[in-house]
Amino acid sequence: MAFLIVEDDAAVADALRGLLSAAGFEVRAFSSGEAFLLAGPPSGADTVVIDLGLPGVSGATLIQWLGALADPPRVVVISGKSSRLIEREIAGLSPVQVLRKPPAADWFEAIAG
């Protein structure tokens, strides 16, 4: 089981990587949707943390791709967008957990739980 972080904000990605690594989890971070896709599909045991507002390949596109896998991973969306915009972007996609930016103390429990 690994945590895969797809986040273009280096500070957010580093904070999540540090938090999860310190707890003993395997963590890989990608700065773009394109880099994530080039790494190949994750396993169904993995958790993918996706920034919804990625440039290029969007977070919503990645969620759709992950949902179509034979053994899809758990997906957690992070976003600083308004709740209404988030709901609009993920409408019709596989159910995902959504966490709002900026990062909060309860993120670790929500992501690792």
N, CA, C and O of each residue as an XYZ file, in Angstrom:
452
protein
N       0.840     -1.182      0.000
C       0.000      0.000      0.000
C       0.881      1.239      0.000
O       1.807      1.357      0.802
N       0.584      2.156     -0.904
C       1.334      3.408     -1.010
C       0.357      4.569     -1.103
O      -0.798      4.406     -1.495
N       0.843      5.728     -0.738
C       0.099      6.968     -0.928
C       0.756      7.698     -2.074
O       1.958      7.963     -2.048
N      -0.037      8.023     -3.083
C       0.446      8.736     -4.257
C      -0.179     10.122     -4.235
O      -1.402     10.260     -4.233
N       0.655     11.135     -4.220
C       0.191     12.518     -4.130
C       0.386     13.184     -5.481
O       1.489     13.184     -6.026
N      -0.691     13.756     -6.022
C      -0.615     14.481     -7.288
C      -0.985     15.931     -6.962
O      -2.162     16.274     -6.851
N       0.032     16.764     -6.812
C      -0.157     18.136     -6.323
C       0.906     19.032     -6.931
O       2.098     18.749     -6.820
N       0.476     20.123     -7.579
C       1.427     21.034     -8.210
C       2.004     22.072     -7.250
O       2.985     22.734     -7.588
N       1.425     22.229     -6.076
C       1.953     23.147     -5.065
C       2.980     22.377     -4.235
O       2.625     21.505     -3.442
N       4.255     22.709     -4.428
C       5.335     21.960     -3.778
C       5.217     21.970     -2.253
O       5.529     20.969     -1.608
N       4.777     23.074     -1.672
C       4.664     23.154     -0.217
C       3.610     22.184      0.308
O       3.830     21.519      1.321
N       2.473     22.097     -0.368
C       1.415     21.170      0.047
C       1.883     19.732     -0.137
O       1.687     18.895      0.744
N       2.503     19.443     -1.282
C       2.999     18.086     -1.550
C       4.043     17.676     -0.514
O       4.012     16.551     -0.016
N       4.965     18.578     -0.188
C       6.008     18.276      0.802
C       5.405     18.045      2.184
O       5.834     17.147      2.908
N       4.412     18.852      2.550
C       3.775     18.684      3.858
C       3.079     17.330      3.953
O       3.211     16.631      4.958
N       2.342     16.961      2.913
C       1.669     15.661      2.915
C       2.675     14.515      2.909
O       2.512     13.537      3.638
N       3.697     14.636      2.099
C       4.731     13.592      2.037
C       5.390     13.412      3.401
O       5.578     12.285      3.859
N       5.736     14.506      4.039
C       6.372     14.435      5.354
C       5.477     13.818      6.405
O       5.921     12.991      7.202
N       4.214     14.217      6.408
C       3.249     13.708      7.372
C       3.057     12.203      7.224
O       3.088     11.467      8.211
N       2.862     11.752      6.001
C       2.608     10.331      5.756
C       3.881      9.490      5.911
O       3.822      8.376      6.431
N       5.019     10.008      5.467
C       6.290      9.286      5.617
C       6.653      9.113      7.086
O       7.129      8.053      7.491
N       6.429     10.150      7.879
C       6.732     10.076      9.313
C       5.899      9.009     10.013
O       6.310      8.467     11.039
N       4.740      8.713      9.460
C       3.879      7.677     10.029
C       4.235      6.290      9.492
O       3.586      5.301      9.831
N       5.275      6.223      8.648
C       5.755      4.941      8.161
C       5.171      4.479      6.839
O       5.394      3.339      6.432
N       4.432      5.336      6.165
C       3.828      4.953      4.894
C       4.791      5.197      3.728
O       5.621      6.104      3.775
N       4.667      4.377      2.687
C       5.376      4.617      1.437
C       4.639      5.741      0.716
O       3.420      5.682      0.556
N       5.367      6.753      0.284
C       4.753      7.920     -0.356
C       5.533      8.268     -1.619
O       6.763      8.304     -1.619
N       4.788      8.526     -2.699
C       5.378      9.055     -3.927
C       4.572     10.291     -4.307
O       3.345     10.298     -4.213
N       5.267     11.323     -4.731
C       4.595     12.561     -5.108
C       4.877     12.890     -6.570
O       5.968     12.642     -7.084
N       3.872     13.451     -7.220
C       3.955     13.849     -8.617
C       3.503     15.294     -8.721
O       2.501     15.672     -8.114
N       4.225     16.108     -9.480
C       3.893     17.529     -9.583
C       2.888     17.832    -10.686
O       2.485     18.982    -10.865
N       2.482     16.799    -11.427
C       1.505     17.015    -12.492
C       0.738     15.731    -12.770
O       1.184     14.637    -12.425
N      -0.408     15.881    -13.392
C      -1.186     14.722    -13.805
C      -0.443     13.911    -14.841
O      -0.528     12.683    -14.854
N       0.281     14.586    -15.707
C       1.040     13.900    -16.749
C       2.112     12.991    -16.136
O       2.276     11.848    -16.561
N       2.837     13.500    -15.143
C       3.875     12.696    -14.483
C       3.254     11.483    -13.779
O       3.819     10.389    -13.798
N       2.115     11.685    -13.176
C       1.417     10.586    -12.512
C       1.028      9.503    -13.526
O       1.253      8.318    -13.282
N       0.456      9.900    -14.643
C       0.037      8.932    -15.660
C       1.227      8.164    -16.242
O       1.113      6.974    -16.537
N       2.353      8.833    -16.407
C       3.552      8.173    -16.946
C       4.091      7.101    -16.001
O       4.763      6.170    -16.445
N       3.806      7.220    -14.713
C       4.292      6.251    -13.724
C       3.540      4.930    -13.790
O       3.979      3.939    -13.207
N       2.426      4.905    -14.486
C       1.637      3.679    -14.592
C       0.551      3.632    -13.528
O       0.571      4.408    -12.573
N      -0.394      2.716    -13.699
C      -1.543      2.680    -12.792
C      -1.178      2.223    -11.376
O      -0.325      1.352    -11.201
N      -1.816      2.804    -10.384
C      -1.606      2.372     -9.002
C      -2.360      1.070     -8.747
O      -3.181      0.649     -9.562
N      -2.080      0.446     -7.625
C      -2.810     -0.771     -7.267
C      -4.085     -0.388     -6.512
O      -4.231      0.742     -6.047
N      -4.971     -1.320     -6.403
C      -6.220     -1.085     -5.681
C      -6.017     -0.859     -4.199
O      -6.908     -0.339     -3.527
N      -4.860     -1.242     -3.672
C      -4.563     -1.041     -2.249
C      -4.026      0.359     -1.960
O      -3.929      0.762     -0.801
N      -3.680      1.093     -3.005
C      -3.106      2.429     -2.837
C      -4.183      3.478     -2.566
O      -5.372      3.256     -2.799
N      -3.729      4.621     -2.068
C      -4.573      5.804     -1.936
C      -3.938      6.906     -2.771
O      -2.749      7.192     -2.632
N      -4.732      7.523     -3.636
C      -4.240      8.605     -4.485
C      -4.866      9.910     -4.002
O      -6.088     10.053     -3.968
N      -4.015     10.852     -3.631
C      -4.447     12.180     -3.183
C      -4.246     13.115     -4.362
O      -3.121     13.318     -4.819
N      -5.345     13.685     -4.854
C      -5.305     14.477     -6.084
C      -5.769     15.910     -5.846
O      -6.838     16.146     -5.284
N      -4.954     16.853     -6.280
C      -5.368     18.256     -6.309
C      -6.333     18.401     -7.477
O      -5.993     18.067     -8.612
N      -7.520     18.892     -7.205
C      -8.525     19.031     -8.249
C      -8.133     20.086     -9.277
O      -8.519     19.988    -10.441
N      -7.370     21.095     -8.858
C      -7.028     22.210     -9.737
C      -5.672     22.095    -10.393
O      -4.930     23.075    -10.449
N      -5.334     20.930    -10.886
C      -4.048     20.758    -11.565
C      -4.056     21.434    -12.939
O      -5.080     21.427    -13.623
N      -2.923     22.018    -13.350
C      -2.824     22.493    -14.728
C      -2.607     21.293    -15.642
O      -2.176     20.237    -15.177
N      -2.892     21.433    -16.907
C      -2.718     20.313    -17.838
C      -3.803     19.269    -17.613
O      -4.991     19.588    -17.642
N      -3.399     18.027    -17.390
C      -4.368     16.966    -17.102
C      -5.001     17.286    -15.756
O      -4.315     17.329    -14.735
N      -6.303     17.509    -15.759
C      -6.996     17.961    -14.546
C      -7.185     16.839    -13.531
O      -7.104     15.655    -13.855
N      -7.438     17.252    -12.299
C      -7.750     16.281    -11.259
C      -8.979     15.467    -11.609
O      -9.007     14.261    -11.362
N      -9.988     16.092    -12.174
C     -11.208     15.379    -12.554
C     -10.917     14.309    -13.612
O     -11.490     13.221    -13.569
N     -10.038     14.615    -14.550
C      -9.654     13.634    -15.572
C      -8.946     12.451    -14.929
O      -9.187     11.305    -15.307
N      -8.075     12.717    -13.962
C      -7.384     11.627    -13.262
C      -8.367     10.766    -12.476
O      -8.240      9.541    -12.458
N      -9.340     11.392    -11.830
C     -10.347     10.637    -11.074
C     -11.114      9.723    -12.019
O     -11.369      8.563    -11.694
N     -11.478     10.235    -13.170
C     -12.201      9.439    -14.157
C     -11.350      8.256    -14.620
O     -11.852      7.136    -14.713
N     -10.083      8.488    -14.909
C      -9.164      7.439    -15.349
C      -9.016      6.375    -14.260
O      -9.076      5.179    -14.542
N      -8.823      6.819    -13.012
C      -8.662      5.877    -11.901
C      -9.920      5.039    -11.695
O      -9.834      3.842    -11.422
N     -11.076      5.662    -11.825
C     -12.341      4.956    -11.645
C     -12.582      3.891    -12.688
O     -13.345      2.954    -12.452
N     -11.946      4.020    -13.838
C     -12.118      3.045    -14.917
C     -11.168      1.859    -14.802
O     -11.283      0.906    -15.574
N     -10.231      1.896    -13.855
C      -9.297      0.786    -13.680
C     -10.036     -0.448    -13.165
O     -11.053     -0.329    -12.483
N      -9.522     -1.622    -13.492
C     -10.139     -2.871    -13.031
C     -10.143     -2.962    -11.504
O     -11.090     -3.484    -10.916
N      -9.084     -2.455    -10.862
C      -8.980     -2.449     -9.402
C      -8.612     -1.025     -8.970
O      -7.446     -0.744     -8.694
N      -9.598     -0.130     -8.910
C      -9.279      1.275     -8.636
C      -8.810      1.502     -7.199
O      -9.253      0.820     -6.275
N      -7.918      2.459     -7.027
C      -7.451      2.807     -5.690
C      -8.471      3.711     -4.986
O      -9.417      4.197     -5.605
N      -8.266      3.921     -3.713
C      -9.034      4.922     -2.974
C      -8.549      6.295     -3.449
O      -7.353      6.491     -3.667
N      -9.473      7.240     -3.608
C      -9.119      8.576     -4.075
C      -9.565      9.617     -3.052
O     -10.699      9.595     -2.575
N      -8.658     10.520     -2.728
C      -8.954     11.665     -1.869
C      -8.639     12.910     -2.687
O      -7.541     13.046     -3.227
N      -9.600     13.812     -2.776
C      -9.429     15.059     -3.517
C      -9.092     16.179     -2.541
O      -9.704     16.291     -1.478
N      -8.114     17.009     -2.909
C      -7.827     18.217     -2.140
C      -8.018     19.407     -3.065
O      -7.634     19.370     -4.234
N      -8.617     20.462     -2.527
C      -8.882     21.624     -3.372
C      -9.127     22.867     -2.531
O      -9.663     22.801     -1.425
N      -8.726     23.984     -3.080
C      -9.011     25.272     -2.474
C     -10.206     25.951     -3.127
O     -10.545     27.084     -2.784
N     -10.846     25.261     -4.068
C     -12.012     25.818     -4.756
C     -13.221     25.820     -3.830
O     -13.227     25.154     -2.795
N     -14.229     26.566     -4.211
C     -15.462     26.599     -3.425
C     -16.152     25.237     -3.494
O     -15.949     24.473     -4.437
N     -16.954     24.952     -2.503
C     -17.680     23.675     -2.460
C     -18.525     23.484     -3.707
O     -18.614     22.376     -4.237
N     -19.140     24.548     -4.174
C     -19.982     24.463     -5.374
C     -19.182     24.079     -6.609
O     -19.615     23.241     -7.400
N     -18.009     24.694     -6.777
C     -17.161     24.347     -7.923
C     -16.642     22.916     -7.819
O     -16.571     22.203     -8.820
N     -16.281     22.500     -6.612
C     -15.808     21.129     -6.412
C     -16.909     20.148     -6.798
O     -16.665     19.196     -7.539
N     -18.111     20.380     -6.299
C     -19.234     19.486     -6.607
C     -19.490     19.413     -8.114
O     -19.782     18.343     -8.649
N     -19.381     20.547     -8.787
C     -19.599     20.583    -10.229
C     -18.529     19.763    -10.960
O     -18.840     19.028    -11.898
N     -17.276     19.891    -10.529
C     -16.189     19.189    -11.214
C     -16.192     17.684    -10.980
O     -15.763     16.924    -11.848
N     -16.669     17.243     -9.820
C     -16.644     15.801     -9.542
C     -17.998     15.126     -9.777
O     -18.136     13.921     -9.562
N     -18.988     15.892    -10.214
C     -20.313     15.318    -10.484
C     -20.192     14.205    -11.522
O     -19.552     14.377    -12.559
N     -20.805     13.081    -11.235
C     -20.810     11.961    -12.156
C     -19.568     11.086    -12.112
O     -19.496     10.082    -12.821
N     -18.592     11.450    -11.293
C     -17.380     10.644    -11.164
C     -17.532      9.660    -10.013
O     -18.481      9.746     -9.233
N     -16.599      8.731     -9.914
C     -16.605      7.789     -8.797
C     -16.616      8.575     -7.486
O     -16.007      9.642     -7.405
N     -17.293      8.066     -6.469
C     -17.312      8.774     -5.185
C     -15.898      8.960     -4.636
O     -15.085      8.035     -4.650
N     -15.626     10.156     -4.158
C     -14.318     10.478     -3.596
C     -14.508     11.251     -2.301
O     -15.545     11.874     -2.073
N     -13.497     11.197     -1.472
C     -13.464     12.013     -0.259
C     -12.847     13.355     -0.643
O     -11.880     13.395     -1.403
N     -13.397     14.451     -0.127
C     -12.900     15.781     -0.472
C     -12.404     16.491      0.782
O     -13.104     16.550      1.793
N     -11.192     17.028      0.706
C     -10.617     17.841      1.771
C     -10.324     19.220      1.205
O      -9.781     19.349      0.107
N     -10.684     20.246      1.957
C     -10.480     21.625      1.503
C      -9.117     22.148      1.929
O      -8.658     21.891      3.042
N      -8.479     22.886      1.028
C      -7.232     23.584      1.341
C      -7.589     24.871      2.066
O      -8.679     25.399      1.842
N      -6.746     25.388      2.904
C      -5.396     24.937      3.217
C      -5.423     23.691      4.099
O      -6.440     23.386      4.721
N      -4.294     22.969      4.150
C      -4.236     21.760      4.973
C      -4.606     22.044      6.422
O      -4.287     23.105      6.959
N      -5.268     21.104      7.035
C      -5.688     21.239      8.434
C      -5.185     20.057      9.232
O      -4.738     19.059      8.667
N      -5.260     20.171     10.542
C      -4.759     19.124     11.447
C      -5.441     17.790     11.228
O      -4.842     16.745     11.482
N      -6.691     17.800     10.759
C      -7.431     16.546     10.593
C      -7.153     15.865      9.252
O      -7.720     14.805      8.984
N      -6.304     16.438      8.408
C      -6.030     15.838      7.111
C      -5.398     14.462      7.256
O      -5.763     13.538      6.530
N      -4.458     14.310      8.181
C      -3.773     13.020      8.315
C      -4.774     11.911      8.593
O      -4.754     10.872      7.932
N      -5.635     12.123      9.555
C      -6.637     11.106      9.898
C      -7.557     10.822      8.717
O      -7.904      9.670      8.460
N      -7.948     11.863      8.004
C      -8.845     11.689      6.859
C      -8.178     10.949      5.716
O      -8.820     10.137      5.049
N      -6.896     11.215      5.477
C      -6.185     10.581      4.367
C      -5.721      9.174      4.745
O      -5.912      8.231      3.977
N      -5.121      9.033      5.904
C      -4.557      7.743      6.300
C      -5.611      6.798      6.861
O      -5.400      5.586      6.908
N      -6.733      7.344      7.281
C      -7.778      6.522      7.919
C      -8.467      5.694      6.963
O      -9.371      4.945      7.334
